[in-house]
Amino acid sequence: LLESTYGDRDHRSLADTLDEFRQALQAASRSGGNVLIPSFAVGRTQDILYWLGRFHRDGELPQQRVFVDSPMAIEASEIYASHAGLFNHDDPEFNRAIEHGWQAWLPILSYSRSTEDSMALNQVQGAVIIAGSGMCTGGRIRHHLKYNLWRRDTHVIISGFQPRGTLGRRLVDGVRRLSILGSEVAVRATIHTLGGFSAHAGQDELVHWALGMRDTHPRVYLVHGEVEAMEALQGRLRQEQMRVEMAEPGSRIAI
């Protein structure tokens, strides 16, 4: 079984992704609006906090306030910090700081634990707000989108895959009006899509991984992808003389 989330494309390099991240933050600072980052609670939020801390320490983060507004993400972040010894050691400055918690790495970070803390962010401008869910299908991010999408100075940074049918996908596709929490909201905010943070492999990586087993003549079944992505990956692997099929819902395969 081979996943195919990004079977039809490759990711931008991390360097290009970080450049776009910086540019989005700088554009939001110039306009004075908030930066909303829908984020998965485990893994993605911590990646974003790492890079915001790196930008802050390097003088590249114009915003002066960062909020994590997700009880699950807050708890997960604290668990990460409590196991600081397990991090890679390619950034010694981070390793030293994280032993004392995320605020030691990013001093302008605040946690919005309660509902009241979250609601208070409706009055905030010029901040970075990280909230779940990552696909905007639930969680506190929907409230922030409701109160900020209609503002031209708002910037929304999409850092993860957005499947069809999700609110996040509609934002990526450029919809101009949305129904959120019972209200019709005009979308005047600028939407940025960062591909380089994804934990899913791009097409070249998927092909490279599959070719490592080519000598065993496997039967490859593609799963976890939209039809276009699966078809593209299937075609690419068949060019390499591999036997590839697209798994379908409800199908049974004898192994």
N, C-alpha and C positions, 0 to 999 in steps of 0.2 A: 504494500500500500504506500503510495506516494502522495503527499499533500500537494496542492497546486494553487494555493491562494494567489501567488504572484507568478503563475505559470506563463503569463503572456508578456512579462516585462522584468527588467532588472531595476534595482534600487539606485538612487543617486549615491555617490560616495559620501562617507561621513563628513568629510571636509566641506563638500558642497551643501550638505544638509545643515551643518552648523552655520555656514555663511548665511543661508536663507533664514535660519532661526534668529541670528543677530539682526538681520535687516528688518524682520517683522517686529522685533522688540523695539528697534530704533524708530521705525515708522509710527508705531503706537505711541511712543514717548513724544514724538513731535506733535501728534494730534491731541495728546492728553487723555486718550481713552484707555479702557482696560484691555488687557490681553486675556482671553479665555482659552484655556487648554483642556479640552475633554481628555481624560486620561484613564487608563486601566490602573486599578489600585495597586497591583503587585507587579513590579518590574518596570513598567513604563514611567510611573510617577517618580520612582527613585532615579531612573535615568535622567529625567528632566531636571530634578533637583540637583543632580550632580553637575549638569552642564550650566544651569543657572548659577550655581556656586562658583564654577570655574570662570564664567563671564564676569561675575561680581568681583572676584579677586583680581581679574585681569583688567578691570576698569571698563568692561564692555557691556555692562548691564545698566541701562539708563534708569530703569524703574527702581524705586526705593522701598517697595513693599511686595512681598510674595506670600500668597495664602494657599494652603492646601485645605480644601473644603470637602473632605471625604473621610468619615470615621474609619472606614476600612483602610484607606490609603495611609492615614495617620498611624494606625496600629501597625500596618505592614512596614512603614518606614522606621518605626521604633524598633521593630524586630530586626530589621536590617542593621541598624546602628548597634544593637546589642550583640551582634555577631561580626563586628568590624574586622576581626582577625581573619575572616574568610575572604575578604576582598582581594582582588589582584593588587599588586604592589607597583603598578606603573605610574601612579601619582602619589608620591610620598606625602605631599602636603595634605591631600584628601585623607589618606590613611591616618595621619596624626589627628586631624580635626574630627573625623567621624566617630572616633572613640568617645567623644564628649557629646555626641548627638548632632542632628542635622543643622541645628541653629549655630553650632560652632563652625560648620562649613559655610552656611549661608545665613549670616546674622540678621538679615531682613526678613527671614521666614517666620510666619505665624501659622498656627493650626486653628482652624475653625471647627471645634468639636461639636458644639451644640447647635440646635436649630436656630436659636437666637443669634449665635455667632454668624451663622450662614446668612440669615436675613439682614444682619447689619452690613454685609458686603454690598447690599443694594445702594448704599450711600457712598461707596468708595469709587474713586476715579484714579486712573493712572497706575493701577496695580496689575500684577500677574495673578490670576486666579486659576488654580488647578483643581478640577473636580471630576467626579465620575458621573455617569458612566462614559467609557471611552468611545462608545458609538452613539452617545446622546439619546439612548433609548430609555433611560431612567436616571435616578440619582439627582443630586443637587445641581448638576450642570444645566439641567433644563430650566431651572429657575433663573440662573444667570443669563442664559440665552434669551429668555423671555424679557428680561429687564435691560439687555444690552444690544441685542441684534439690530434693533431699529436705529441705533446710534451710528452715525457715519465714522465716528472716531474709534469705534471698537474694532479690535482685530481678533480673529479666532484662528487658533493654530491646531490643525488636525494632524496628529502624529501617529495614527494607527489606521489599519485597514477598516473601511466602512462598507459593509455588505449592502446590497440592494434592499430597499425597504426600511432602512434605518434613517433616523433624522440626520445623522452625520453624513450619510451618503447624499441626501438631498442638498445639504449645504455645499458639499464638494461639487455637486452637479450644477450649482448656480441658481437654485430656486430663489425667487424673489419674495415669496410670502410663505409663511408656515403657520400651522396651528400648534401652539404649545400651551399645555395646561389649560385648555379651554379658551385661549385667546388667539386672535389672528395677529401675527407679528410680521411687519415688513422687515426684510433682510437688507439692511444698508451697510452692515459691517463688511470688512475685508476678510476673506477666507483664505488662509494659507494651508497648503498641504505639504507636509514634510515626509518623504518616503524613507529616508535613511535610518530612522529609528526602529523600523520594523524588525521583529524577531523572526519573521518568516523569510525563508530564503527566496531570492529572486530566481528568474529562469535559468541563468547560467549556473548558479550554485546547485539548483535542483538537477540539472542535466549532469553536472560534474559528479554529483553524489550517485546518481543512477548508473552512470558509466563505470563506476568502480565495481559494479556487480555484473557487468556485461558478459564476462567470461563464463558465468554460471548459467547464462541463458534464462533469466527469470521472466516470469509473466508479471508485468507491472500494471497495477490498477490505480487509476488516479482518483483521489477523493479530495474533499475539503477545498473546493474551488468553484467559481462561477463557470458557466459553460464555455464562455469565450477563452478563459484562462486555461481550462482543461484541454480544449481543442488545440490551442497554440502549443502547449507543452507536449501533447500527444504527437503532433506533427513533427516537432523538433526531435523527440526521442525516436520516432520511426525513421527519421533520416539517418539515425545512428544504428539502424537495423535492430531495434529493440521491439519486443512484443508488448504493446501498450493498449489498454482498454480503459474506457471511462466508466467508473462504477455508477450505477443508477439507483435511485431510491427504491428500496424493496427488493432489489435483485439478490439472488443467492449464488454464491460462487464456491464450488468445491475445490478445496486446496489439498 
